[in-house]
Amino acid sequence: MFFVQLLKAEDNGGLSSTATVNIKVTDINDKNPEFKDLPYEWKMAEGEAGRRVGRVRAHDADEGANALVTYSLPSGIPFRVDASSGEVSTSSALDYEKQKVRFQEKR
């Protein structure tokens, strides 16, 4: 199951860039996890690596170990997610003027 989140970084000068982040949620058996508190809307500052962006939360109605949900992100994007807590943060400093790139997952 994938969850798609659109992130937007905006600097003090009003310039902005967006990134689409696909968050993969893995589940062991028959009941699909469901995300809580949708939709997520996060704001973040440019230029700060390791900065907290937000937190995703999913619940699985299975029992015991089958109810455990883990989170992951594809490689090659400037974000990371804590596998157990769902905490999303920047893995590198975002700077549109230097990078001139919009971060989107390759399909």
N, C-alpha and C positions, 0 to 999 in steps of 0.2 A: 504494500500500500504506500502510495506517495502522497505527500501533502505539498502543495505549491504555495510559497509565500513571496510576495513582491516587497522588496526593500528599497527605500529611497534615502540617499545621502544628499544633504544640502549644506552648502557652505554659507558663511555670513554675507557673501556677495550675491546670494540668490541663485547661484549656479547649482544644478543638481544632477544626479545620475541615479538610475534605478538598476536593481539586480533581481532576477528571479531565482529563488532558491528552492530546489526540490528536496524535501526531507523524506527519507525512506524510513518507514516504520516496519520492523519485522515482527512477525507473530508466529508462534509455534503450531497452533492447531486451528480449530474450526471457527472461532468467533473473531471477527475483525475488530481491531482497536478503533476507537472513536475519539476524535480530537475534542477537547473541551475549550470553552470560551472563544469560539470562533465568531467573527474573523479576528485575526491578530493584526494589529497596526503598531508598528515600531518606528521610532525616530532615533537617529544616531548622528554623532558628529563625525566629520571627516578627520583623517589624520591620526587616528588612535588605534594601534594594534592592541588586541586583548580587551577591547571595550565590550561590555555587555550590551547586547542588542535587545534580547527578549527571551522568552521561554515558551516552548511548545509543550502541551500536555495532552497525552492520550490515555484513555482508559480501556482495558480489555476485560470483558465480562467472564472470561475463563477463570478457572480456579488454580490456586497454587502456582507452581513454576510456569504454567501455561498462561498466566495472567501478566507475566513480566513483559514490559515493552522496552525495546532499545531503539535509540535514535542514531542516525548517521547521515552524513552529507557526502555528495560526490567530491572527489579530489579536484584540485585545480581551481577552486573558488576561494575568495578571501574570507570565508566564514568557517567556523567549527561549531559542533554541537556536542555537549556532554552526553554520552551514550545512555546514561541512566536518568539524569535530571531533566534533559531537554533544554538546558540552558544554551542559548545561541550567542556567540561572540565573534568579533572580527579576529581573523588570524593574521592579518597584515593591515597596515594603515591604508585607508581608502583616500585617494586623491585624484579626482577626475582630471584636473589640469595637467598632472604629470603623466597619468596613464592613458588618458583619452580612450578609455575602454568602458563598455558597459558589461558587467559581469553577468553572463547568462550561461546556463548549462548547455553544452553541445548535445545535439540529438543525433 
